[in-house]
Amino acid sequence: MPGEEPSVPEEPAEALAAVVALRRLADRLEDAAVERAMREGWSWPEVAEALGVTRQAVHKKHAKRLIAAGVALRRRR
């Protein structure tokens, strides 16, 4: 529920494992969302702004994977 504190496991190992699992999920969600945006014609600056990072950061993180996936990437004009 909104405003409700998340339940944190009492065991540190369990809590840290949960953090790792959430990071992996967030990375997969980001990868899928960036790929979809780029396939739909978004520019690097648009994706970067939506993610709250720089164009360079999003390009560095995703460009190679997107090229390998056959995504046609927009060039700067």
C-alpha positions in Angstrom: 0.0 0.0 0.0 1.2 3.6 -0.6 3.2 5.0 2.3 3.5 1.6 3.9 7.1 0.5 4.8 8.4 -2.5 3.0 8.8 -5.7 4.9 12.5 -6.3 5.4 13.7 -9.8 6.3 15.3 -10.0 9.7 18.2 -12.0 8.5 20.8 -9.8 6.8 21.6 -12.5 4.3 18.0 -12.7 3.3 17.6 -8.9 3.1 20.7 -8.6 0.9 19.6 -11.4 -1.3 16.3 -9.5 -1.8 18.2 -6.4 -2.8 20.2 -8.4 -5.4 17.0 -9.9 -6.8 15.3 -6.5 -7.0 18.4 -5.0 -8.8 18.3 -7.8 -11.3 14.6 -7.3 -11.9 15.1 -3.5 -12.3 17.9 -4.1 -14.8 15.7 -6.5 -16.9 12.8 -4.0 -16.8 15.1 -1.2 -17.9 16.6 -3.2 -20.7 13.2 -4.1 -22.0 11.9 -0.6 -21.7 14.9 1.0 -23.4 14.7 -1.5 -26.2 11.0 -0.9 -26.8 11.5 2.9 -26.7 14.4 2.7 -29.2 12.4 0.4 -31.5 9.6 3.0 -31.4 12.0 5.7 -32.6 12.9 7.4 -29.3 16.2 9.3 -29.3 19.0 8.7 -26.8 18.3 12.1 -25.1 14.6 11.2 -24.7 15.4 7.8 -23.2 18.1 9.4 -20.9 15.7 12.1 -19.7 13.0 9.5 -18.9 15.5 7.5 -16.9 17.0 10.5 -15.2 20.5 9.9 -16.5 22.8 11.4 -19.2 22.6 10.5 -22.9 26.1 9.2 -22.6 25.3 6.9 -19.7 22.3 5.4 -21.4 24.2 4.9 -24.6 27.2 3.3 -22.8 24.9 0.9 -20.9 22.6 -0.2 -23.8 24.1 0.5 -27.2 26.0 -2.7 -27.7 23.1 -4.9 -26.6 20.7 -3.1 -28.8 22.9 -3.3 -31.8 23.3 -7.1 -31.2 19.5 -7.3 -30.9 19.2 -5.7 -34.4 17.6 -2.5 -33.1 18.0 0.4 -35.6 19.4 3.2 -33.5 18.8 6.9 -34.3 21.8 9.0 -35.1 22.3 12.6 -33.9 21.2 15.1 -36.4 
